[in-house]
Amino acid sequence: MRHILLAVGLPLLLSVTAMGREYHVTKAGPLKTINAAASLALPGDTVTVHQGVYREWVDPRVGGRGESSRILYRAAEGETVEIKGSEIIKGWKKAGKDLWSVTVPNSMFGDFNPFAEEFKGDWLDTKFPMHLGDVYLNDVSLYEAKSVDSLRVVRKTLRDPQGVCLNWFASVDETATTITACFDGADPNKETVEINVRPTCFYPTREGVNYITVRGFRISQAATQWAAPTAEQIGMVAPHWGKGWIIEDNILKNSHASGITLGKEAGTGQDEWSKDERHIDGSIHYLETIFKTLRKGWDKENIGSHIVRNNIISDCGQAGICGSMGCAFSEIYGNEIFNVFVKGTDQYNGAELSGIKFHGGIDTYIHDNRIHDCNQAVWLDWMGQGARVSSNLFYDNWQQDLFIEMVHGPYIVDNNIMLSEYSLLDAAEGGAYVHNFIYGKIRDISWEDLRFVPYNLPHSTSIKGISRIEHSDCRFFNNIFCSNDGDTSWDLERYKESDHPAVVEGNVILRDQSFELHSEGDDVFLSFGPMKLPANRGLVDSGRLGVTFLSDCGYENPDGTPISFDEDYFHEKRPGTNMVPGPFATFPDSRIKVWK
């Protein structure tokens, strides 16, 4: 790219490139904030942010016009650039044994004080009235306490199994907010203590700000609200009911709720179930939300088609990535997601808790991700028609690796390594499971509340019909089911007894099979005991998978072309004949690197 510095005496302000202008943001100025550059950037421009911590909510006013005229926001190469939704707090005073207190003026928060804003939303159950505020000690979030009297409670959770006394309580009046906290023996005046003050870090207030790239930042500590599928979903980074964003190569940590959201906006409903005085079931409210979004223009031309890749996302209270309908037609890959909902039910519980949680993820492609130490790795809910979950590494997730719910199919799960105690919770129909390594148990659920769920025309948001889920019509080809204790809970016979029986071919069950997953630096290895696999499995493709019973759709690529599972977990070609079951074209003798 050719740069020509403008002769205006401001070499760090901007340069002209073959694609557009490049604005430079530095702590020394003249553009000292990212928002200052965002107010100037037009389609084709680049905003390069240099070393420093930028405590602001980036609110881009304008988006790009298409793939060839994006607006790129990027951290300067080789420089650490942080965007934080928090402020450093000093001046803590002793408030009793092991307790500290500080009072800050409400003017610090402007018109949004997270310590006064309730943490709430559809499908959220808090143990007591909670808030959006968070207090961080050296980048570790504390627990909200119910009262000052409970600040000395030692909490044992998945995040802190050894037990910690890291709690805060806030009281807010008309002019000031007083925070009292226990820092587990640390002196907050000698450590870095921050509190979140902003609801997000990179989110346009306007809808339809399209084709933006966010690259290479460290983004953290935002007071994000619970992102129900029936509400506006605001993560630390998110498009606002738009199209074509690329969110890549970032490190996101410590979102109160969600790290990245690809969701709906407020105009089609804002937690209507929580406000319902007629006592209509929540699924009816979500059906109404779906039809509202369709009337608002939810289609492939206007919404979705985002790319989220190569990010590291951790320590989020609700989800690493979530979205309702705005996630359709998107691709999610190369991400590591961990430590989601690790504070557990000590404070709240609810739906939407997952490494990745999508409603209406039509034709979404979730592949080559590493997701561990979450409530569950991936949860696809309602209208995931055409979705594909492929070549992912899932482990140490305490509910299950994969939850498919209220989806009529077709959807595809292939070439995954699923190592948690429970691999699959199935509350859907029309799925194809091909060439997976499945260690954990499989559970299926037949919901008794008889929810009715839409199904769509192929590769479209247009609704073809609406029906109950029959929990049938699945296909299992060339998978390895592995157990080191002889467990048979993933026996597939019950699928054969459904109204539309499953097709079960070419699978292998290995009992009392040992394996070990371990890390060496950034690399993850899977080691096996002695294993013999048959090498006589045939190719699985669209023709072999057929069509789903209800939606009457074939298993195919998002562009409508036939699909063939001729590549393995590493995207290497399988032999044309005599394939082995499982995710690897050539199964290792003892050890294989599964993440690097």
C-alpha positions as CSV (number, residue, x, y, z in Angstrom):
1,M,0.0,0.0,0.0
2,R,1.4,3.4,-1.0
3,H,1.4,6.1,1.7
4,I,1.8,9.8,1.0
5,L,2.1,12.0,4.1
6,L,0.1,15.2,3.9
7,A,2.3,18.3,4.3
8,V,0.3,19.8,7.1
9,G,2.8,19.4,9.9
10,L,0.8,16.5,11.4
11,P,2.6,13.4,10.2
12,L,0.9,11.2,12.8
13,L,-2.6,12.5,12.0
14,L,-3.2,10.9,8.7
15,S,-1.7,9.7,5.5
16,V,-3.3,9.0,2.1
17,T,-3.2,5.5,0.7
18,A,-4.2,3.9,-2.5
19,M,-7.3,2.6,-0.8
20,G,-8.2,5.8,1.3
21,R,-7.0,7.8,4.2
22,E,-5.2,6.4,7.2
23,Y,-5.7,8.1,10.5
24,H,-3.2,7.6,13.4
25,V,-4.4,7.7,17.0
26,T,-1.8,8.3,19.7
27,K,-1.9,9.2,23.4
28,A,0.1,12.4,22.4
29,G,-2.4,13.5,19.8
30,P,-3.5,15.3,17.8
31,L,-6.0,12.4,17.6
32,K,-5.9,11.2,21.2
33,T,-9.0,8.9,21.1
34,I,-10.3,6.3,18.7
35,N,-13.6,8.1,18.6
36,A,-11.9,11.2,17.3
37,A,-10.7,9.2,14.3
38,A,-14.0,7.4,14.0
39,S,-15.7,10.7,13.5
40,L,-13.6,11.3,10.5
41,A,-13.3,7.8,8.9
42,L,-15.1,7.1,5.7
43,P,-15.5,4.0,3.6
44,G,-12.1,2.7,2.5
45,D,-10.3,4.4,5.4
46,T,-8.0,2.9,8.0
47,V,-7.7,3.9,11.7
48,T,-4.4,2.8,13.1
49,V,-4.2,3.0,16.9
50,H,-0.8,3.2,18.6
51,Q,0.5,1.9,21.9
52,G,-1.6,2.7,25.0
53,V,-4.7,2.2,27.0
54,Y,-7.8,3.8,25.6
55,R,-10.6,4.0,28.1
56,E,-13.6,4.8,25.8
57,W,-16.6,3.4,24.1
58,V,-15.8,3.5,20.4
59,D,-19.0,4.4,18.5
60,P,-18.3,4.4,14.8
61,R,-20.7,6.7,13.0
62,V,-20.1,5.4,9.5
63,G,-19.5,1.9,8.0
64,G,-18.0,0.7,4.8
65,R,-19.9,0.2,1.5
66,G,-18.9,-3.4,0.8
67,E,-16.0,-5.8,1.0
68,S,-13.8,-3.6,-1.2
69,S,-14.5,-0.4,0.8
70,R,-14.4,-1.4,4.5
71,I,-13.4,0.8,7.4
72,L,-10.5,-0.9,9.2
73,Y,-9.8,-0.2,12.9
74,R,-6.5,-1.8,13.8
75,A,-3.8,-1.9,16.5
76,A,-0.4,-0.7,15.1
77,E,1.8,-3.7,14.2
78,G,3.9,-4.8,17.2
79,E,2.2,-2.4,19.6
80,T,-0.1,-3.3,22.5
81,V,-3.3,-1.3,22.3
82,E,-6.0,-1.8,24.9
83,I,-9.6,-0.6,24.8
84,K,-11.2,-0.7,28.3
85,G,-14.6,-0.1,29.6
86,S,-13.2,0.6,33.0
87,E,-11.4,3.3,35.1
88,I,-8.6,2.9,37.7
89,I,-9.8,3.7,41.2
90,K,-7.5,4.9,43.9
91,G,-7.9,6.2,47.4
92,W,-9.3,3.1,49.1
93,K,-9.8,3.5,52.9
94,K,-10.0,0.8,55.6
95,A,-13.7,0.0,56.4
96,G,-13.2,-2.7,59.0
97,K,-11.3,-6.0,59.2
98,D,-10.3,-7.0,55.7
99,L,-12.6,-4.5,54.2
100,W,-11.9,-1.4,52.1
101,S,-14.2,1.4,50.9
102,V,-14.1,4.2,48.3
103,T,-16.6,6.8,47.2
104,V,-16.6,8.1,43.6
105,P,-18.8,10.9,42.2
106,N,-21.6,9.8,39.9
107,S,-20.3,12.2,37.3
108,M,-17.6,9.6,36.6
109,F,-20.3,7.5,35.0
110,G,-22.3,10.0,33.1
111,D,-25.8,8.8,32.3
112,F,-24.9,5.1,32.8
113,N,-23.9,3.9,36.3
114,P,-23.4,0.1,36.2
115,F,-23.6,-0.1,40.0
116,A,-27.1,1.3,39.8
117,E,-28.2,-0.6,36.7
118,E,-29.8,-4.0,37.4
119,F,-28.4,-7.2,35.7
120,K,-31.6,-8.6,34.2
121,G,-33.3,-10.0,31.2
122,D,-35.4,-12.9,29.8
123,W,-34.2,-16.4,30.9
124,L,-31.9,-15.0,33.7
125,D,-32.3,-16.0,37.3
126,T,-30.2,-14.0,39.8
127,K,-29.8,-15.1,43.4
128,F,-30.5,-11.5,44.5
129,P,-31.0,-8.2,42.8
130,M,-27.6,-7.9,41.0
131,H,-26.0,-5.1,39.0
132,L,-23.8,-4.5,35.9
133,G,-20.9,-3.3,38.0
134,D,-17.7,-5.2,38.4
135,V,-14.6,-4.6,40.4
136,Y,-11.3,-5.9,39.2
137,L,-8.2,-6.7,41.2
138,N,-5.2,-7.0,38.9
139,D,-7.6,-7.9,36.0
140,V,-9.5,-10.5,38.1
141,S,-13.2,-9.8,38.7
142,L,-14.6,-9.9,42.1
143,Y,-18.0,-11.3,43.1
144,E,-21.0,-9.1,43.9
145,A,-22.2,-9.5,47.4
146,K,-25.8,-9.3,48.5
147,S,-25.0,-6.9,51.4
148,V,-22.1,-5.5,53.4
149,D,-22.6,-8.3,55.9
150,S,-21.8,-10.9,53.2
151,L,-18.5,-9.4,52.0
152,R,-16.4,-11.8,54.1
153,V,-18.0,-14.9,52.5
154,V,-15.4,-17.3,51.1
155,R,-16.6,-18.5,47.7
156,K,-15.6,-21.8,46.1
157,T,-16.5,-21.9,42.4
158,L,-15.2,-23.4,39.2
159,R,-13.0,-20.4,38.8
160,D,-11.8,-20.4,42.4
161,P,-12.0,-24.0,43.6
162,Q,-9.6,-23.3,46.5
163,G,-11.9,-20.6,47.8
164,V,-11.4,-16.8,47.8
165,C,-12.8,-13.8,49.6
166,L,-13.1,-11.4,46.7
167,N,-16.4,-9.6,47.1
168,W,-17.9,-6.1,46.6
169,F,-21.0,-4.3,47.5
170,A,-22.1,-0.8,46.2
171,S,-24.5,1.8,47.5
172,V,-25.6,4.6,45.2
173,D,-27.2,7.9,46.1
174,E,-28.0,10.9,44.0
175,T,-24.4,12.2,43.9
176,A,-22.0,9.4,44.6
177,T,-21.4,5.7,44.6
178,T,-19.7,4.0,47.5
179,I,-18.0,0.6,46.9
180,T,-17.0,-1.6,49.8
181,A,-14.9,-4.6,49.0
182,C,-12.9,-7.5,50.4
183,F,-9.7,-8.1,48.4
184,D,-8.7,-11.4,50.0
185,G,-5.8,-9.8,52.0
186,A,-4.5,-7.6,49.2
187,D,-4.0,-3.8,49.7
188,P,-6.0,-2.1,46.9
189,N,-3.8,0.9,47.1
190,K,-0.8,-1.1,46.2
191,E,-2.4,-3.1,43.4
192,T,-4.3,-2.2,40.3
193,V,-8.0,-1.9,41.0
194,E,-10.5,-0.9,38.3
195,I,-14.2,-0.7,38.0
196,N,-16.3,-0.9,34.8
197,V,-18.1,2.3,33.8
198,R,-19.1,1.7,30.2
199,P,-21.7,-0.7,28.8
200,T,-19.5,-1.7,25.8
201,C,-16.2,-1.0,24.2
202,F,-16.8,-1.1,20.4
203,Y,-20.4,-0.7,19.4
204,P,-22.2,1.7,17.1
205,T,-25.3,3.4,18.6
206,R,-26.7,3.5,15.1
207,E,-28.1,0.4,13.3
208,G,-26.7,-0.7,9.9
209,V,-23.1,0.5,10.3
210,N,-21.8,-2.2,8.0
211,Y,-18.4,-3.6,6.8
212,I,-16.2,-2.7,9.7
213,T,-13.0,-4.6,10.6
214,V,-11.8,-4.6,14.2
215,R,-8.3,-6.1,14.4
216,G,-5.5,-6.7,16.9
217,F,-6.8,-5.0,20.1
218,R,-7.0,-6.0,23.7
219,I,-10.5,-5.3,24.8
220,S,-11.8,-5.8,28.4
221,Q,-13.8,-4.8,31.4
222,A,-17.2,-3.7,30.0
223,A,-20.5,-3.6,31.9
224,T,-22.4,-5.6,29.3
225,Q,-26.0,-6.5,29.9
226,W,-27.5,-10.0,29.8
227,A,-28.0,-10.7,26.1
228,A,-31.3,-12.5,25.8
229,P,-32.4,-13.5,22.3
230,T,-35.5,-11.3,22.8
231,A,-33.5,-8.2,23.6
232,E,-30.9,-5.9,22.1
233,Q,-27.6,-7.8,22.4
234,I,-24.6,-5.6,23.3
235,G,-21.3,-7.3,23.8
236,M,-17.9,-5.7,24.4
237,V,-17.5,-5.7,20.6
238,A,-20.6,-6.0,18.3
239,P,-22.2,-4.8,15.1
240,H,-25.6,-3.2,15.7
241,W,-28.0,-5.1,13.5
242,G,-25.7,-4.8,10.5
243,K,-23.7,-6.8,8.0
244,G,-20.3,-7.8,7.1
245,W,-18.1,-7.1,10.1
246,I,-14.8,-8.8,10.6
247,I,-13.6,-9.2,14.2
248,E,-10.1,-10.8,14.2
249,D,-6.9,-11.3,16.1
250,N,-8.2,-9.6,19.3
251,I,-7.9,-10.6,23.0
252,L,-11.2,-10.1,24.8
253,K,-11.5,-10.6,28.5
254,N,-13.7,-9.8,31.5
255,S,-17.1,-8.9,29.9
256,H,-19.8,-8.8,32.6
257,A,-22.0,-10.8,30.2
258,S,-20.8,-11.5,26.6
259,G,-17.5,-10.8,24.7
260,I,-18.8,-10.6,21.1
261,T,-22.5,-10.3,20.1
262,L,-23.9,-10.7,16.7
263,G,-27.5,-10.1,17.7
264,K,-30.7,-8.3,17.3
265,E,-31.6,-4.7,18.2
266,A,-34.1,-3.2,20.6
267,G,-36.9,-2.2,18.2
268,T,-38.1,-5.8,17.7
269,G,-38.5,-6.4,21.4
270,Q,-36.6,-5.7,24.7
271,D,-37.1,-8.6,27.2
272,E,-40.8,-8.7,26.5
273,W,-41.2,-12.0,28.4
274,S,-39.9,-10.4,31.7
275,K,-42.4,-7.6,31.3
276,D,-45.3,-9.9,30.2
277,E,-48.5,-9.4,32.3
278,R,-50.5,-11.9,30.2
279,H,-48.2,-14.9,31.2
280,I,-47.6,-16.0,27.7
281,D,-44.9,-18.7,27.3
282,G,-41.4,-17.4,26.5
283,S,-41.3,-19.4,23.3
284,I,-44.3,-17.4,22.0
285,H,-42.5,-14.2,22.8
286,Y,-39.5,-15.4,20.8
287,L,-41.8,-16.4,17.9
288,E,-43.2,-12.9,17.9
289,T,-39.6,-11.5,17.9
290,I,-38.7,-13.6,14.9
291,F,-41.6,-12.2,12.9
292,K,-40.8,-8.7,14.0
293,T,-37.2,-9.1,12.7
294,L,-38.5,-10.4,9.4
295,R,-40.7,-7.4,9.0
296,K,-37.7,-5.2,9.9
297,G,-35.6,-6.7,7.0
298,W,-33.9,-9.7,8.5
299,D,-32.4,-11.3,5.3
300,K,-29.1,-12.2,3.8
301,E,-28.9,-8.9,1.9
302,N,-28.9,-6.8,5.0
303,I,-28.0,-8.7,8.1
304,G,-25.3,-11.1,9.2
305,S,-22.5,-12.5,7.1
306,H,-19.9,-11.6,9.8
307,I,-16.5,-13.2,10.3
308,V,-15.1,-13.8,13.8
309,R,-11.7,-15.3,13.7
310,N,-8.5,-15.9,15.6
311,N,-9.6,-14.2,18.8
312,I,-8.9,-15.2,22.3
313,I,-12.0,-14.8,24.5
314,S,-12.1,-15.5,28.2
315,D,-13.7,-14.7,31.5
316,C,-17.2,-13.7,30.3
317,G,-20.2,-14.1,32.6
318,Q,-22.6,-15.3,29.9
319,A,-21.0,-16.2,26.5
320,G,-17.9,-15.8,24.6
321,I,-19.8,-15.1,21.4
322,C,-23.6,-14.9,21.2
323,G,-26.2,-13.7,18.8
324,S,-29.9,-13.9,17.9
325,M,-30.6,-13.8,14.2
326,G,-27.9,-11.3,13.5
327,C,-25.5,-14.2,13.5
328,A,-27.0,-15.8,10.4
329,F,-24.7,-16.6,7.4
330,S,-21.6,-15.9,9.6
331,E,-18.3,-17.8,9.9
332,I,-16.7,-18.3,13.3
333,Y,-13.2,-19.9,13.3
334,G,-9.8,-20.1,14.8
335,N,-10.9,-18.7,18.2
336,E,-10.0,-19.9,21.6
337,I,-12.8,-19.5,24.1
338,F,-12.5,-20.4,27.8
339,N,-13.6,-19.5,31.3
340,V,-17.2,-18.6,30.5
341,F,-19.6,-18.7,33.4
342,V,-16.8,-20.0,35.7
343,K,-18.3,-18.2,38.7
344,G,-21.1,-20.6,38.3
345,T,-24.5,-20.6,40.0
346,D,-23.0,-18.9,43.1
347,Q,-24.6,-15.7,41.8
348,Y,-27.0,-16.4,38.9
349,N,-28.1,-19.0,36.4
350,G,-30.0,-19.0,33.2
351,A,-30.1,-20.0,29.5
352,E,-27.7,-18.4,27.0
353,L,-24.6,-19.6,28.9
354,S,-22.1,-21.0,26.5
355,G,-18.8,-20.5,24.7
356,I,-20.8,-19.8,21.6
357,K,-24.6,-19.4,21.8
358,F,-26.7,-18.7,18.6
359,H,-30.4,-18.4,17.9
360,G,-31.3,-18.3,14.3
361,G,-27.8,-19.2,13.1
362,I,-28.9,-20.1,9.6
363,D,-25.9,-21.3,7.5
364,T,-23.5,-20.4,10.2
365,Y,-20.1,-22.2,9.9
366,I,-18.4,-22.8,13.3
367,H,-15.1,-24.5,12.7
368,D,-11.5,-24.9,13.9
369,N,-12.1,-23.4,17.4
370,R,-10.8,-24.5,20.7
371,I,-13.4,-24.2,23.5
372,H,-12.8,-25.4,27.0
373,D,-13.7,-24.7,30.6
374,C,-17.1,-23.3,29.7
375,N,-20.6,-24.2,30.8
376,Q,-20.8,-25.7,27.3
377,A,-18.8,-25.1,24.2
378,V,-21.5,-24.5,21.5
379,W,-25.3,-24.1,21.9
380,L,-27.3,-23.8,18.6
381,D,-30.9,-22.9,19.4
382,W,-33.9,-22.3,17.2
383,M,-33.6,-22.2,13.4
384,G,-30.0,-23.4,13.0
385,Q,-30.9,-24.7,9.6
386,G,-27.8,-25.2,7.4
387,A,-25.5,-24.6,10.4
388,R,-22.2,-26.6,10.4
389,V,-20.0,-27.3,13.5
390,S,-16.7,-28.7,12.1
391,S,-13.1,-29.5,13.2
392,N,-13.4,-28.0,16.7
393,L,-11.6,-29.1,19.8
394,F,-13.9,-29.3,22.8
395,Y,-12.9,-30.4,26.3
396,D,-13.4,-29.7,30.0
397,N,-16.8,-28.2,29.5
398,W,-19.0,-29.2,32.5
399,Q,-22.5,-29.3,31.0
400,Q,-21.6,-30.7,27.5
401,D,-19.6,-29.8,24.5
402,L,-22.5,-29.4,22.1
403,F,-26.2,-28.6,22.7
404,I,-28.5,-28.5,19.6
405,E,-32.0,-27.4,20.5
406,M,-35.2,-26.6,18.6
407,V,-33.6,-27.0,15.2
408,H,-35.4,-29.0,12.5
409,G,-32.4,-29.5,10.3
410,P,-30.5,-30.0,8.2
411,Y,-27.5,-29.3,10.3
412,I,-24.0,-30.9,10.3
413,V,-21.6,-31.9,13.0
414,D,-18.4,-33.3,11.5
415,N,-14.7,-33.9,12.3
416,N,-14.9,-32.6,15.9
417,I,-12.9,-33.8,18.9
418,M,-15.4,-33.9,21.8
419,L,-13.8,-34.9,25.1
420,S,-15.9,-33.6,27.9
421,E,-17.9,-35.9,30.2
422,Y,-21.0,-35.1,28.1
423,S,-20.4,-34.6,24.4
424,L,-23.9,-33.9,23.1
425,L,-27.3,-32.8,24.4
426,D,-29.7,-33.4,21.6
427,A,-33.1,-31.6,21.6
428,A,-33.4,-31.3,17.8
429,E,-33.9,-33.3,14.6
430,G,-32.4,-33.7,11.2
431,G,-28.8,-33.7,12.2
432,A,-25.8,-35.4,10.5
433,Y,-22.9,-36.5,12.7
434,V,-19.9,-37.5,10.5
435,H,-16.3,-38.5,11.4
436,N,-16.3,-37.2,15.0
437,F,-14.3,-38.4,17.9
438,I,-16.9,-38.6,20.7
439,Y,-15.7,-39.4,24.2
440,G,-18.5,-38.1,26.4
441,K,-22.0,-39.3,26.9
442,I,-24.9,-38.4,24.6
443,R,-28.2,-37.3,26.0
444,D,-31.4,-36.6,24.1
445,I,-34.4,-34.6,25.4
446,S,-38.0,-34.7,24.2
447,W,-39.5,-31.4,25.5
448,E,-42.9,-31.8,26.9
449,D,-44.0,-28.2,26.5
450,L,-44.6,-28.8,22.8
451,R,-42.9,-25.7,21.5
452,F,-43.4,-24.9,17.8
453,V,-40.4,-23.8,15.9
454,P,-40.1,-22.4,12.4
455,Y,-38.2,-24.0,9.6
456,N,-36.9,-22.1,6.6
457,L,-36.5,-22.2,2.8
458,P,-33.0,-23.4,2.0
459,H,-30.3,-20.8,2.8
460,S,-32.9,-18.2,3.6
461,T,-34.5,-16.4,6.5
462,S,-37.9,-16.9,4.8
463,I,-40.1,-19.2,6.9
464,K,-41.4,-22.3,5.1
465,G,-43.4,-23.6,8.0
466,I,-43.6,-24.2,11.7
467,S,-43.8,-27.4,13.7
468,R,-42.9,-29.3,16.8
469,I,-39.5,-31.0,17.1
470,E,-39.9,-34.8,16.7
471,H,-36.4,-35.7,18.0
472,S,-35.7,-38.0,15.1
473,D,-34.3,-38.2,11.6
474,C,-30.6,-38.1,12.5
475,R,-27.6,-39.6,10.7
476,F,-24.4,-41.0,12.3
477,F,-21.7,-42.0,9.9
478,N,-18.1,-43.0,10.6
479,N,-17.8,-41.7,14.1
480,I,-15.6,-43.0,16.9
481,F,-17.4,-43.4,20.3
482,C,-14.7,-43.8,22.9
483,S,-14.9,-44.6,26.6
484,N,-12.3,-45.4,29.2
485,D,-14.8,-46.9,31.7
486,G,-16.9,-49.2,29.5
487,D,-19.8,-46.7,29.5
488,T,-22.6,-47.3,27.0
489,S,-24.7,-44.3,27.5
490,W,-24.1,-43.1,24.0
491,D,-25.7,-46.2,22.5
492,L,-27.5,-45.1,19.4
493,E,-30.3,-47.7,19.5
494,R,-32.8,-45.3,20.8
495,Y,-32.4,-43.1,17.7
496,K,-33.4,-46.1,15.6
497,E,-36.7,-46.4,17.5
498,S,-38.0,-42.9,16.7
499,D,-40.8,-42.0,14.3
500,H,-38.2,-41.2,11.6
501,P,-35.4,-43.6,12.5
502,A,-31.8,-42.6,12.4
503,V,-29.3,-43.9,9.9
504,V,-26.4,-45.4,11.8
505,E,-23.5,-46.7,9.6
506,G,-19.7,-47.1,9.8
507,N,-19.3,-46.1,13.5
508,V,-16.9,-47.7,15.9
509,I,-17.3,-48.1,19.6
510,L,-14.1,-48.4,21.6
511,R,-14.5,-49.5,25.2
512,D,-11.9,-49.0,27.9
513,Q,-9.8,-46.9,25.6
514,S,-7.3,-44.7,27.3
515,F,-6.3,-41.2,26.1
516,E,-4.8,-38.0,27.5
517,L,-5.0,-34.4,26.5
518,H,-2.2,-32.2,27.5
519,S,-0.6,-28.8,26.6
520,E,3.0,-27.9,25.8
521,G,3.1,-24.1,25.6
522,D,0.5,-23.0,23.1
523,D,0.3,-26.5,21.6
524,V,-2.3,-29.2,22.6
525,F,-1.6,-32.9,22.1
526,L,-3.9,-35.9,22.2
527,S,-2.3,-39.2,23.2
528,F,-3.8,-42.6,22.8
529,G,-3.2,-46.1,24.1
530,P,-3.1,-48.9,21.6
531,M,-5.9,-48.6,19.1
532,K,-7.0,-50.6,16.0
533,L,-9.5,-49.1,13.6
534,P,-11.1,-50.7,10.5
535,A,-10.2,-49.0,7.3
536,N,-13.2,-49.9,5.1
537,R,-15.5,-46.9,5.5
538,G,-17.0,-45.2,2.5
539,L,-17.2,-41.6,1.6
540,V,-20.0,-39.6,3.1
541,D,-21.6,-36.9,0.9
542,S,-24.9,-35.2,0.1
543,G,-26.2,-38.1,-1.8
544,R,-25.6,-40.5,1.1
545,L,-27.1,-38.2,3.7
546,G,-30.3,-37.6,1.7
547,V,-32.9,-35.0,2.8
548,T,-34.5,-34.1,6.1
549,F,-38.0,-35.4,6.7
550,L,-39.8,-32.2,7.8
551,S,-37.9,-29.3,6.0
552,D,-37.3,-31.5,3.0
553,C,-33.9,-30.0,2.5
554,G,-30.6,-31.6,1.5
555,Y,-27.3,-31.5,3.3
556,E,-25.2,-29.1,1.3
557,N,-22.9,-26.1,1.3
558,P,-24.4,-22.6,2.0
559,D,-24.1,-21.9,-1.7
560,G,-26.3,-24.9,-2.5
561,T,-23.6,-27.1,-3.9
562,P,-23.2,-30.7,-2.8
563,I,-21.1,-31.4,0.3
564,S,-18.5,-34.1,0.6
565,F,-16.7,-35.1,3.8
566,D,-13.4,-35.9,2.0
567,E,-11.3,-33.7,4.3
568,D,-10.4,-34.5,7.9
569,Y,-9.9,-32.4,11.1
570,F,-6.8,-30.8,9.7
571,H,-8.5,-30.2,6.3
572,E,-6.2,-32.8,4.7
573,K,-7.7,-35.1,2.0
574,R,-9.0,-38.5,3.0
575,P,-8.1,-41.4,0.7
576,G,-10.8,-42.0,-1.9
577,T,-11.6,-45.5,-0.5
578,N,-11.0,-47.5,2.7
579,M,-11.3,-44.5,5.0
580,V,-10.9,-44.9,8.8
581,P,-13.7,-43.7,11.1
582,G,-13.1,-40.6,13.2
583,P,-11.7,-37.1,12.5
584,F,-8.2,-38.0,11.1
585,A,-7.4,-39.2,7.6
586,T,-4.6,-41.3,9.1
587,F,-5.2,-42.2,12.7
588,P,-2.0,-41.7,14.9
589,D,-0.3,-44.6,16.6
590,S,0.1,-42.8,19.9
591,R,0.1,-38.9,19.8
592,I,-1.1,-36.1,17.6
593,K,-1.1,-32.3,17.9
594,V,-4.7,-31.1,17.8
595,W,-4.1,-27.3,18.4
596,K,-1.3,-24.9,17.8
